[in-house]
Amino acid sequence: VQLQASGGGLVQAGGSLRLSCAASGRTFSIYNMGWFRQAPGKEREFAARINWSGSSTVYTDSMKGRFTISRDNAKNTVYLQMNSLKPEDTAVYYCAAGISGDPRTTGYDYWGQGTLVTVSS
């Protein structure tokens, strides 16, 4: 499966953005989907994951309550709604797809190219 992330941009602190990740192929609905981010000079970190059916989500603590992951299997797309953005949310955001494994680390086989989110103070 090929993944294409979009929706990044420049936003002021307190603002919102919605990221999208479009997947190619007809098997999108079997994949668990995740969002990760990598800030300048830092390691990549897990943000959120949604299971294949959309019935289960996992978030990293710092994003819980501000970020919402969702998916539309009919459109082969996963979303990350980001509210109350902070300057420390500035990073390149990546989407990923996988079938099994730890949802926070190794559970992904395919990665998108990333989309840059910049939050100004």
FIROKOL-87392 format. One record per residue (C-alpha): chain; x, y, z. Coordinates in steps of 0.2 Angstrom, whole numbers. Layout:
<pt nudren="A" xx="X" yy="Y" zz="Z"/>
...
END
This chain:
<pt nudren="A" xx="0" yy="0" zz="0"/>
<pt nudren="A" xx="6" yy="18" zz="-4"/>
<pt nudren="A" xx="2" yy="32" zz="8"/>
<pt nudren="A" xx="1" yy="51" zz="4"/>
<pt nudren="A" xx="0" yy="63" zz="19"/>
<pt nudren="A" xx="-6" yy="80" zz="17"/>
<pt nudren="A" xx="-14" yy="95" zz="26"/>
<pt nudren="A" xx="1" yy="102" zz="35"/>
<pt nudren="A" xx="5" yy="120" zz="36"/>
<pt nudren="A" xx="8" yy="135" zz="47"/>
<pt nudren="A" xx="-4" yy="139" zz="61"/>
<pt nudren="A" xx="-4" yy="150" zz="76"/>
<pt nudren="A" xx="-4" yy="142" zz="93"/>
<pt nudren="A" xx="-21" yy="137" zz="99"/>
<pt nudren="A" xx="-26" yy="134" zz="81"/>
<pt nudren="A" xx="-32" yy="118" zz="72"/>
<pt nudren="A" xx="-26" yy="108" zz="57"/>
<pt nudren="A" xx="-33" yy="92" zz="50"/>
<pt nudren="A" xx="-21" yy="80" zz="42"/>
<pt nudren="A" xx="-26" yy="67" zz="29"/>
<pt nudren="A" xx="-17" yy="52" zz="23"/>
<pt nudren="A" xx="-24" yy="44" zz="7"/>
<pt nudren="A" xx="-20" yy="26" zz="4"/>
<pt nudren="A" xx="-19" yy="17" zz="-13"/>
<pt nudren="A" xx="-25" yy="-1" zz="-16"/>
<pt nudren="A" xx="-41" yy="-10" zz="-12"/>
<pt nudren="A" xx="-35" yy="-17" zz="5"/>
<pt nudren="A" xx="-35" yy="-1" zz="15"/>
<pt nudren="A" xx="-48" yy="-8" zz="27"/>
<pt nudren="A" xx="-37" yy="-22" zz="34"/>
<pt nudren="A" xx="-24" yy="-11" zz="40"/>
<pt nudren="A" xx="-22" yy="-2" zz="57"/>
<pt nudren="A" xx="-16" yy="16" zz="54"/>
<pt nudren="A" xx="-5" yy="26" zz="64"/>
<pt nudren="A" xx="2" yy="44" zz="65"/>
<pt nudren="A" xx="19" yy="48" zz="70"/>
<pt nudren="A" xx="29" yy="64" zz="71"/>
<pt nudren="A" xx="47" yy="69" zz="71"/>
<pt nudren="A" xx="52" yy="86" zz="77"/>
<pt nudren="A" xx="69" yy="94" zz="72"/>
<pt nudren="A" xx="83" yy="86" zz="81"/>
<pt nudren="A" xx="72" yy="73" zz="89"/>
<pt nudren="A" xx="67" yy="55" zz="87"/>
<pt nudren="A" xx="51" yy="50" zz="79"/>
<pt nudren="A" xx="37" yy="48" zz="91"/>
<pt nudren="A" xx="21" yy="39" zz="91"/>
<pt nudren="A" xx="5" yy="51" zz="90"/>
<pt nudren="A" xx="-10" yy="40" zz="88"/>
<pt nudren="A" xx="-17" yy="24" zz="80"/>
<pt nudren="A" xx="-34" yy="18" zz="74"/>
<pt nudren="A" xx="-37" yy="0" zz="71"/>
<pt nudren="A" xx="-44" yy="-7" zz="55"/>
<pt nudren="A" xx="-62" yy="-5" zz="58"/>
<pt nudren="A" xx="-61" yy="11" zz="67"/>
<pt nudren="A" xx="-67" yy="4" zz="84"/>
<pt nudren="A" xx="-52" yy="6" zz="94"/>
<pt nudren="A" xx="-40" yy="21" zz="95"/>
<pt nudren="A" xx="-23" yy="24" zz="105"/>
<pt nudren="A" xx="-15" yy="40" zz="109"/>
<pt nudren="A" xx="1" yy="46" zz="116"/>
<pt nudren="A" xx="-3" yy="55" zz="133"/>
<pt nudren="A" xx="3" yy="72" zz="127"/>
<pt nudren="A" xx="-9" yy="72" zz="113"/>
<pt nudren="A" xx="-24" yy="64" zz="121"/>
<pt nudren="A" xx="-39" yy="76" zz="121"/>
<pt nudren="A" xx="-32" yy="87" zz="108"/>
<pt nudren="A" xx="-29" yy="76" zz="94"/>
<pt nudren="A" xx="-42" yy="64" zz="86"/>
<pt nudren="A" xx="-38" yy="50" zz="74"/>
<pt nudren="A" xx="-52" yy="44" zz="62"/>
<pt nudren="A" xx="-54" yy="34" zz="46"/>
<pt nudren="A" xx="-65" yy="33" zz="31"/>
<pt nudren="A" xx="-63" yy="16" zz="24"/>
<pt nudren="A" xx="-74" yy="20" zz="9"/>
<pt nudren="A" xx="-62" yy="34" zz="4"/>
<pt nudren="A" xx="-46" yy="25" zz="9"/>
<pt nudren="A" xx="-41" yy="39" zz="20"/>
<pt nudren="A" xx="-36" yy="41" zz="38"/>
<pt nudren="A" xx="-37" yy="58" zz="47"/>
<pt nudren="A" xx="-28" yy="67" zz="62"/>
<pt nudren="A" xx="-38" yy="82" zz="68"/>
<pt nudren="A" xx="-27" yy="92" zz="79"/>
<pt nudren="A" xx="-34" yy="106" zz="90"/>
<pt nudren="A" xx="-26" yy="118" zz="103"/>
<pt nudren="A" xx="-10" yy="116" zz="94"/>
<pt nudren="A" xx="6" yy="121" zz="103"/>
<pt nudren="A" xx="23" yy="127" zz="97"/>
<pt nudren="A" xx="30" yy="110" zz="103"/>
<pt nudren="A" xx="18" yy="101" zz="91"/>
<pt nudren="A" xx="29" yy="108" zz="77"/>
<pt nudren="A" xx="35" yy="92" zz="67"/>
<pt nudren="A" xx="34" yy="82" zz="51"/>
<pt nudren="A" xx="19" yy="71" zz="53"/>
<pt nudren="A" xx="20" yy="54" zz="45"/>
<pt nudren="A" xx="6" yy="41" zz="43"/>
<pt nudren="A" xx="9" yy="22" zz="43"/>
<pt nudren="A" xx="0" yy="6" zz="40"/>
<pt nudren="A" xx="2" yy="-11" zz="47"/>
<pt nudren="A" xx="-8" yy="-27" zz="52"/>
<pt nudren="A" xx="0" yy="-33" zz="68"/>
<pt nudren="A" xx="13" yy="-28" zz="81"/>
<pt nudren="A" xx="14" yy="-15" zz="94"/>
<pt nudren="A" xx="3" yy="0" zz="89"/>
<pt nudren="A" xx="16" yy="12" zz="97"/>
<pt nudren="A" xx="32" yy="6" zz="89"/>
<pt nudren="A" xx="34" yy="-9" zz="77"/>
<pt nudren="A" xx="16" yy="-12" zz="71"/>
<pt nudren="A" xx="19" yy="-4" zz="54"/>
<pt nudren="A" xx="25" yy="-10" zz="37"/>
<pt nudren="A" xx="21" yy="5" zz="26"/>
<pt nudren="A" xx="25" yy="24" zz="28"/>
<pt nudren="A" xx="20" yy="40" zz="20"/>
<pt nudren="A" xx="32" yy="54" zz="15"/>
<pt nudren="A" xx="27" yy="66" zz="29"/>
<pt nudren="A" xx="19" yy="83" zz="30"/>
<pt nudren="A" xx="26" yy="97" zz="39"/>
<pt nudren="A" xx="16" yy="106" zz="53"/>
<pt nudren="A" xx="23" yy="122" zz="60"/>
<pt nudren="A" xx="15" yy="130" zz="75"/>
<pt nudren="A" xx="20" yy="148" zz="79"/>
<pt nudren="A" xx="19" yy="156" zz="96"/>
END
